[in-house]
Structure formats: C-alpha cells, structure tokens
Amino acid sequence: MASKATNFHHQDIDFWYVDKGEGMAFVFQHGLGGDRRQPLELYAYQPGVRLLAMDCRGHGKTVPLGDAALLRFDVFADDLIALLDHLAVERFVAGGISMGAGVALNLALRYADRVRGLLLVRPAWLAQPSPPNLEGMAAVGGWIRDFGAVEGRERFLASTTYQRLAQTAPYTAETLLAQFDEPRAANWQRLVHLPADAPNRDSAAWQTIRAPVLILANQADVVHPYAYAERLATAIAGAELIEIPAKAVDKQAHVAAAREHIRQFLRKLLP
C-alpha cells in the first residue's frame, strides 16, 4: 500500500510525516540520525492499522531545527502529541526504534491514558542520561561541531575510537561513520543533545505502565545492549521480550523477524 508524506506546522517548524492505512493508530518513530524511512522498513501493511511515522526535530525533512535546547525526549514526545491532536487521534500504539523507543517510552509514561500499546525496538537508553553505549554518537557530534563533516570524518577515521570499533564492532563503526555522510550532517546538535538526555529519569516509573508491551532486541549490538531490553522487560509488568536476529549479522533476517513480531503484536491490539 502506498504511503503519503505530508507536513504540519508546529512551533514554527514544518514536521513531515507519513500517514498510511486506516484504523488503529500506530505511531512508529525512527532512531537518532535517521528518519521516517527507518520505521517504514520494519512495518508491513496490515488491514485495520493506521501507521504514522514522523521526522523528529533535526531529522529528515523536518525544518528548521529550531532551538537546539529543545532536542529532548519530552519535547519529541510532545511534538508527536501535537501531530496526533492535529489529526484528531486520541488513542494510539506507541512504538519506536532506538531513540524512537525512548520517545515511545516517554509517551507511555507521560500520556498513559492515550497509549494502548507500547513497542520498543532495540532500546538504547534507560533512565540515565549519557549512557556509555552512546559515547560514540556524542563523539561524532563533537567532531562535526568542531571540524565540520568532511574534516571530522577524517579525524574520526584516524581516531582510536573508530579503530577499536572497527575491530570489535564493525557494523557500529560503519553506522557512526555514516553520520558524517548524512544529508543533515551539519546538524551536530542532535548527536550531542539526545545522548545527554534520557526518556525519563526514574526507572521505578516503568512499573506504572499498564499497556501491553513488546520489546525486540538482540545480543550483537553494542549501541543497543540486550541488557537494557532485559531491564525494561523485568520492570514493566507483563512485558514480552523477544530476541530477533541482529541487524549487524543478517539485516534481511532482522527485518523479517521484526515485521512478523510487530504484525502479531498489533493484531492482538486491534479492537
């Protein structure tokens, strides 16, 4: 089924989003440095579901950047609520990949009465800012800030950080390297501000979530530790944690498994 991309104006920013299908709203958000194409890859159309995927501030086609101090999880969640209010959508399933998982978790905590289900794919944050697994992303942002994308890329390639990752986690090294080549690479603020934030600051709050929860993760991803998924699954009553193939090992298998488990999860939530 074809998707349509359009925009809405909020706080002097044009937010671009995809609205695909009809029925139960499923808000599925991308990761840090990505855009709406990322969740579209992991979602297979199914009747009765309306997919909404938006480019967050500083990402994709959403422009201008606005106040960089607002590149925070609370604000990203509020931006989505503004979109949903604009579309007159009251209840929805919140989902996200990596950073998007953090945004979805924020929604489930701060807008609990509107969230009918929660999907967390490869969560990269818990309740503490500046987690060690995201040091590389913040460092890349610093190189772009200080030297620009071109020189910053060369310095990153020569750094001990890149050399270590190239040996121990080549997929992660290439993912970080790709940030220098991204069309909005000059927007270093997102790579610095988001890792320094957290979806929420109290892990005890996770115990208040009552919506059905599915967590998808794998054990071969240093940026998205499986232990994070386990901690969330343990803290959220009734949460289901499913290990899927690692994207770094077999992307095709990763996408296929994610699509199938997301399809099953959404089917259970259909009215």
C-alpha positions in Angstrom: 0.0 0.0 0.0 1.4 3.4 -1.0 2.1 5.9 1.8 1.7 9.6 1.6 4.1 12.1 3.1 2.8 15.5 4.2 3.6 18.1 6.9 2.0 20.1 9.6 3.2 23.3 11.3 4.0 23.4 15.0 6.1 25.8 17.0 7.4 27.4 13.8 8.7 24.1 12.4 7.3 22.1 9.5 7.1 18.5 10.6 7.0 15.9 7.9 5.2 12.6 8.5 3.8 9.5 6.7 0.1 8.6 7.2 -0.5 5.1 5.9 -3.6 2.9 6.2 -6.8 3.2 8.2 -7.9 2.1 11.6 -6.0 1.8 14.9 -3.3 4.4 15.1 0.3 3.1 15.4 2.9 5.8 15.9 6.3 4.3 15.0 9.4 6.5 15.4 12.9 6.4 14.0 16.3 6.4 15.7 18.9 9.1 16.3 20.2 10.4 13.0 17.6 8.5 11.0 14.2 9.5 9.5 10.7 8.1 8.8 12.1 5.6 6.3 13.6 3.5 9.2 10.3 2.5 10.8 8.7 2.1 7.3 11.3 -0.6 6.7 10.2 -2.6 9.7 6.4 -2.3 9.2 4.4 -4.5 6.9 1.0 -3.1 6.0 -1.9 -4.8 7.7 -5.7 -4.1 7.5 -7.1 -2.1 10.4 -3.8 -0.3 11.3 -3.0 3.3 10.5 0.7 3.9 10.5 2.1 7.3 11.5 5.8 8.0 11.3 7.2 11.5 11.7 10.7 13.0 11.1 11.7 14.4 14.5 13.2 17.8 15.1 16.5 18.0 13.4 15.9 14.9 11.3 14.7 14.1 7.8 12.7 16.7 6.0 11.5 18.4 9.2 12.8 22.0 9.2 14.0 24.3 10.6 16.0 23.0 13.5 14.6 25.5 16.0 16.0 25.9 19.4 18.7 23.2 19.9 18.0 23.1 23.6 14.6 21.5 22.7 16.2 18.4 21.3 15.0 16.4 24.2 12.8 13.3 24.7 10.0 15.3 26.4 9.8 17.7 23.5 9.9 14.9 20.9 7.0 13.2 22.6 5.1 16.5 22.8 5.7 17.0 19.1 4.0 13.7 18.4 1.1 14.6 20.6 0.7 17.8 18.7 0.6 15.7 15.4 -2.0 13.4 16.9 -4.1 16.2 18.1 -3.8 17.8 14.7 -5.1 14.5 13.2 -7.8 14.1 15.9 -6.2 10.8 17.1 -6.9 10.2 20.8 -5.7 6.7 21.4 -2.7 5.0 19.8 0.0 2.4 19.9 3.4 4.0 20.6 6.4 2.4 19.1 10.0 3.3 18.2 13.5 2.1 17.2 16.5 3.1 19.4 15.9 6.8 20.1 12.3 6.3 18.9 11.9 3.6 21.5 12.9 6.2 24.1 10.3 8.6 22.7 7.7 5.8 22.8 8.6 5.0 26.4 8.3 8.7 27.3 4.8 8.8 25.7 3.7 5.7 27.7 4.8 7.3 30.9 3.6 10.9 30.3 0.5 10.2 28.2 -0.5 6.8 29.7 -4.3 7.4 29.2 -3.7 7.7 25.4 -1.3 4.8 24.9 -3.0 1.4 24.2 0.2 -0.5 23.5 4.0 0.0 23.6 6.6 -1.4 21.2 10.3 -0.9 21.9 12.8 -2.0 19.2 16.4 -2.1 20.2 16.2 0.4 23.1 19.4 2.4 23.6 18.5 4.4 26.8 17.3 3.5 30.2 16.7 6.2 32.8 20.2 7.8 32.9 21.5 10.5 30.6 24.7 10.0 28.7 24.7 6.2 28.7 28.2 4.7 27.8 26.8 2.8 24.8 26.1 6.2 23.1 29.5 7.8 23.7 30.5 7.2 20.1 27.4 9.0 18.8 28.1 12.0 21.0 31.8 12.0 20.0 30.8 12.1 16.3 28.6 15.1 17.0 31.6 16.8 18.6 33.8 16.1 15.7 31.3 17.6 13.3 30.8 20.6 15.6 34.5 21.3 15.9 35.7 20.4 12.4 32.8 20.1 10.0 31.6 16.9 8.4 34.5 16.5 5.9 37.4 17.0 8.2 35.5 15.5 11.1 35.1 12.3 9.2 38.9 12.1 8.5 39.6 12.7 12.2 37.1 10.1 13.2 38.7 7.5 10.9 42.1 8.2 12.4 40.8 8.1 16.0 41.3 5.3 18.5 37.5 5.1 18.9 37.0 4.2 15.3 39.9 1.8 15.2 38.7 0.0 18.3 35.1 -0.3 17.0 36.3 -1.4 13.5 37.9 -4.3 15.2 35.3 -5.2 17.8 32.0 -3.9 16.3 32.5 -3.1 12.6 28.8 -2.6 12.0 28.7 0.1 14.7 31.8 1.7 13.3 30.2 2.0 9.9 27.0 3.3 11.4 28.8 6.1 13.1 30.8 6.8 10.0 27.6 7.2 8.0 26.6 10.1 10.2 29.3 12.3 8.5 27.7 11.5 5.1 24.1 12.0 6.1 22.4 14.9 4.3 21.9 16.8 7.6 25.3 16.0 8.9 25.9 19.7 9.7 23.2 19.3 12.4 25.6 18.1 15.0 23.3 19.2 17.9 21.1 16.2 17.7 24.0 13.8 18.1 25.1 15.7 21.2 21.9 16.7 22.9 19.9 13.5 22.7 22.6 11.2 24.2 22.9 13.6 27.1 19.2 13.2 27.8 17.0 10.2 28.8 13.4 9.2 28.1 12.8 9.5 31.9 14.9 9.8 35.0 13.3 7.3 37.3 13.3 3.6 36.4 10.7 2.9 39.1 8.2 4.8 36.9 8.4 1.9 34.4 6.4 -0.2 36.9 3.4 2.1 36.4 3.0 1.1 32.7 -0.2 -1.0 32.2 -0.4 -1.1 28.5 0.7 -4.3 26.6 4.4 -4.1 25.9 6.6 -5.8 23.3 10.4 -5.4 23.3 12.5 -6.6 20.4 16.3 -6.8 20.9 19.4 -8.8 20.0 22.7 -9.6 21.6 25.1 -8.4 18.9 24.7 -4.7 19.1 26.9 -2.6 21.4 24.8 0.6 20.8 21.6 -1.2 21.8 22.6 -3.5 24.7 20.4 -6.6 25.2 20.8 -6.0 28.9 18.8 -2.7 28.5 15.9 -4.6 26.9 16.1 -7.2 29.8 15.9 -4.4 32.4 12.9 -2.8 30.8 11.2 -6.2 30.4 11.8 -7.1 34.0 10.5 -3.7 35.3 7.4 -3.4 33.1 4.7 -5.8 34.3 3.7 -8.3 31.6 6.2 -7.0 29.0 7.3 -9.6 26.4 10.9 -9.6 25.4 11.8 -11.4 22.1 15.3 -11.8 20.8 15.5 -11.3 17.0 18.4 -11.7 14.6 21.0 -9.0 14.8 20.9 -6.3 12.1 24.6 -6.3 12.1 24.7 -10.1 11.3 21.8 -10.6 8.9 19.8 -7.5 8.1 17.3 -9.4 6.0 16.5 -11.8 8.8 16.4 -8.9 11.2 13.8 -7.0 9.2 11.7 -10.2 8.5 11.6 -11.1 12.2 10.8 -7.6 13.3 8.0 -7.3 10.8 6.4 -10.5 11.9 6.5 -9.9 15.6 5.2 -6.3 15.1 2.4 -7.7 13.0 1.4 -10.2 15.6 1.6 -7.6 18.4 -0.6 -5.1 16.5 -3.1 -7.8 15.6 -3.6 -8.6 19.3 -4.4 -4.9 20.0 -6.9 -4.4 17.2 -10.3 -3.6 18.5 
